[in-house]
Amino acid sequence: MKSRITVITLGVDDLDRAVSFYQEGLGFSTDGIVGEEFENGAVAFFKMNSGLTFAVFERKNIAHDTQLSQGAANPTEFTLGHNVESKKEVDQVIEQARKAGAHITVEPHDAFWGGYSGYFQDPDDHLWEVVWNPDLDINE
């Protein structure tokens, strides 16, 4: 299998709230919610860099689509990494997330491995790490 992750979908409890957080709060670009005419089909897509699509889809609809029972949310199951070009940009993104209503779990700090990072939780408690890695070239 070739590694071709092209879409990351987060399960959310309130689709309108999630779209507002990511679009208005963080500035992600979207055409808004689509698929509302279908039962269990409303979703919002955000185009990211490098061809990645980020989506938000209600948890109950993911459970329906996958034919699984909806389990309890657990914010420590995974993190999403948002890499930036400087320590200053880490501080700026964390502050932007704070103003958008995110819960900052770890303030920006020098990391033991030589980088600089901080963590926030979105309104559905998903963990985002905002990180500057001095050894990573960001190709936009």
N, C-alpha and C positions, 0 to 999 in steps of 0.2 A: 504494500500500500504506500503510495506517495503521500507525503504530508502536505495537505492542501486545506488547511483550516481557513475558510473564507467568511464564515459567519459565526459570531458569538452572540448567543441569545440569553438574556437574563430573565428569569421569572420574577414578576412583580405582582404586588397585590392591587395596585391602583394604576392603571395604564396612563390616565390623564396626568396624574401626579408625577409619574416617572418621565413622561415626555416633557413636561414643564421643567423638571429638574435638569435633564440633559440638554434640552434645547435652549431654554431661557437662562438657566443657571450656569451651565458650563459652556454654552455656545456651540453645541454639536448641531450639524446641519441635517435636517430631515424635512420630508414632505408631509409629516404628521402621521396620524393614525390612518391606516388603510385596513380594508377587510371587515369593516364594521357591519357590512350587509350579510356576513356569514356568521352563523352561530359558532361560537368558540374560535373566531378567526381574526379578531382585531389585533393588530400588531403595528409597531412603528420601527422603521429602519433608519439608521444613521450611517452615512458614508464616512469611512475613516481613511486614513492614509494607507498606502500600499495595497489597495484593493480590498481591504477588510470591511465587512459590514457588521455593525453592532446593532442588535435588535432588542426590544423589550416586548414581552409577551406575558399576559397574565398567567400566574402559576396554575390556576385552575384549568386554563386552556392547554397548557403544556401537559398537565396530567391527562386531560381528555385526549389530546393528540397522540400521546405515547401509550395510552391505555394502562397507565400506572396510577396508583393512589397518590394523592398529593401528600407529601410528608411535611414535617416541620422544617422551616427554613433554618439553616445553620451558617452564619457568616464566616466561620473559619474553614469551610470546605475548600475554598479557593480564593485567590486574589486576582485582580486585574492590575497589570502594571502599565502605568502611563509614563514613558520615558521622555525626559526633557533635556534641554541643552545646557543647563547651568543650575547652580544652587539657587540663584535668584529666581529662576523660573519655577523651581519646586515651591519656593515660598509663595510666589504669585498664584500658582494653581491651587495650593492648599487654601489660600485666602479666598480665592474665587469660589471654591467648593464650600467653604464656611459660609460665605454670604448667600449661597444658593440653598442653604439649609442642611448641608452635610454635617455629620457628627465627626469631628476630628478625633481619631483614636490615638494617634501618635503625631506629635508636632514634628516639623522638619528638624533633622539632626544629622550630624556626621555619622555614617554607618561604619561598623567595624571593618568592612571589606574595602573601604576607601571611597565610597560614594556618599551620597546625601539623599535622604528620603523622609517621607512622612506618609501617614495613612489616614484615609477618611472612609466613612460609611455613607452610602447613598440612602435615600428615604426607605429603601427596602432592606437595608443593612448589608448590602454587598460591600466587600472591602476593596478599595482601590489603593494601590501604592503609587505615589508620585515620586519618581526617582531620577536622580542624575547619576550616571555611571561614567566616570572619566575614561573608561576603556571602550565605550560604545559610541560608534558613529551613527548618528541619526540621519537616514536618507529619506528625504520627503519627496 
